[in-house]
Amino acid sequence: MGEITREKAMDLAVKYLSFKSRTSSEMVGYLKKKNVPDTIISEVMQKLDEYHYIDDAVYLKNYLENNRQLNCYGSRRLLQDLKKRGLSDDLLLLLVELFPREVEMLCCEMVAKKAWCY
């Protein structure tokens, strides 16, 4: 297999994003797994950021909104999942603002009602 060019690495990144949104950490890990050199990874990440294809703050907000509509996980579970996805500690501090206690309680009530009905 030949050397991975910037264009090939960008194609890999866009294909990886075509399935679902990714964090910066997930993308870097994916490109490293594909044996893309670090210099090319930094160029690709810069381009992805420039095109707004990867934005960890937007990812966090979308993740929380999807959680409210689909899963209703609590703040501990959300924090654990988001850490696993490689979000920075600064962004994780926003979790308290974006997922306040009142919203978490509403999620708890909804899960309890759903469990009670079965």
C-alpha positions as CSV (number, residue, x, y, z in Angstrom):
1,M,0.0,0.0,0.0
2,G,1.3,3.5,-0.9
3,E,1.8,6.5,1.2
4,I,-1.3,8.2,2.5
5,T,-1.8,11.6,1.0
6,R,-3.6,14.5,2.5
7,E,-6.5,14.0,0.0
8,K,-6.8,10.3,0.8
9,A,-6.8,11.1,4.5
10,M,-9.5,13.8,4.0
11,D,-11.5,11.2,2.0
12,L,-11.2,8.7,4.9
13,A,-12.3,11.4,7.4
14,V,-15.3,12.5,5.4
15,K,-16.4,8.9,4.9
16,Y,-16.0,8.3,8.7
17,L,-18.2,11.3,9.3
18,S,-20.8,10.2,6.8
19,F,-22.1,7.6,9.3
20,K,-22.5,9.8,12.3
21,S,-21.1,12.9,14.0
22,R,-17.7,12.4,15.7
23,T,-15.6,14.2,18.2
24,S,-12.1,15.5,17.4
25,S,-10.6,12.7,19.6
26,E,-12.6,10.0,17.8
27,M,-11.4,11.3,14.4
28,V,-7.8,11.5,15.4
29,G,-7.9,8.0,16.8
30,Y,-9.5,6.7,13.6
31,L,-7.0,8.4,11.3
32,K,-4.1,7.0,13.5
33,K,-5.6,3.6,13.2
34,K,-5.5,4.0,9.4
35,N,-1.8,4.8,9.7
36,V,-2.1,8.4,8.6
37,P,1.0,10.4,9.6
38,D,0.6,13.0,12.4
39,T,1.4,15.9,10.1
40,I,-1.3,15.0,7.7
41,I,-3.7,14.3,10.6
42,S,-3.2,17.9,11.9
43,E,-3.8,19.3,8.4
44,V,-7.0,17.2,8.0
45,M,-8.2,18.2,11.4
46,Q,-7.6,21.9,10.6
47,K,-9.6,21.5,7.4
48,L,-12.5,19.7,9.1
49,D,-12.6,22.5,11.7
50,E,-12.5,25.1,9.0
51,Y,-15.4,23.5,7.2
52,H,-17.3,23.0,10.6
53,Y,-17.4,19.3,10.0
54,I,-16.1,18.6,13.5
55,D,-17.1,20.8,16.4
56,D,-17.0,19.3,19.9
57,A,-19.2,22.0,21.4
58,V,-21.9,21.4,18.8
59,Y,-21.4,17.6,19.3
60,L,-22.1,18.0,23.0
61,K,-25.3,20.0,22.5
62,N,-26.6,17.6,19.9
63,Y,-25.7,14.6,22.1
64,L,-27.6,16.1,25.1
65,E,-30.7,16.9,22.9
66,N,-30.7,13.4,21.5
67,N,-30.5,12.1,25.0
68,R,-33.5,14.1,26.1
69,Q,-35.6,12.8,23.2
70,L,-34.4,9.2,23.1
71,N,-32.6,7.8,26.1
72,C,-33.0,10.0,29.1
73,Y,-29.7,9.0,30.7
74,G,-28.7,10.8,33.9
75,S,-25.8,13.2,34.2
76,R,-23.4,10.6,35.5
77,R,-24.0,8.3,32.5
78,L,-23.7,11.3,30.1
79,L,-20.5,12.4,31.7
80,Q,-19.0,8.9,31.4
81,D,-20.1,8.5,27.7
82,L,-18.8,11.9,26.8
83,K,-15.4,11.3,28.5
84,K,-15.1,8.1,26.6
85,R,-15.6,10.0,23.3
86,G,-12.7,12.3,24.3
87,L,-14.4,15.6,25.0
88,S,-12.2,18.1,26.9
89,D,-12.8,18.8,30.6
90,D,-13.7,22.4,29.7
91,L,-16.6,21.2,27.5
92,L,-17.6,18.7,30.1
93,L,-18.1,21.5,32.6
94,L,-20.8,22.9,30.3
95,L,-22.8,19.7,31.0
96,V,-24.1,21.3,34.2
97,E,-25.4,24.3,32.3
98,L,-26.8,22.4,29.3
99,F,-28.3,19.6,31.4
100,P,-29.7,21.3,34.6
101,R,-31.0,19.3,37.5
102,E,-34.6,20.1,36.6
103,V,-34.3,18.6,33.1
104,E,-32.6,15.5,34.6
105,M,-35.5,15.2,37.1
106,L,-38.0,15.3,34.1
107,C,-36.0,12.6,32.4
108,C,-36.1,10.5,35.6
109,E,-39.9,10.9,35.9
110,M,-40.3,9.9,32.2
111,V,-38.2,6.8,32.7
112,A,-40.1,5.9,35.9
113,K,-43.5,6.3,34.2
114,K,-42.3,4.2,31.3
115,A,-41.1,1.4,33.6
116,W,-44.3,1.6,35.7
117,C,-46.4,1.0,32.6
118,Y,-44.7,-2.3,31.8
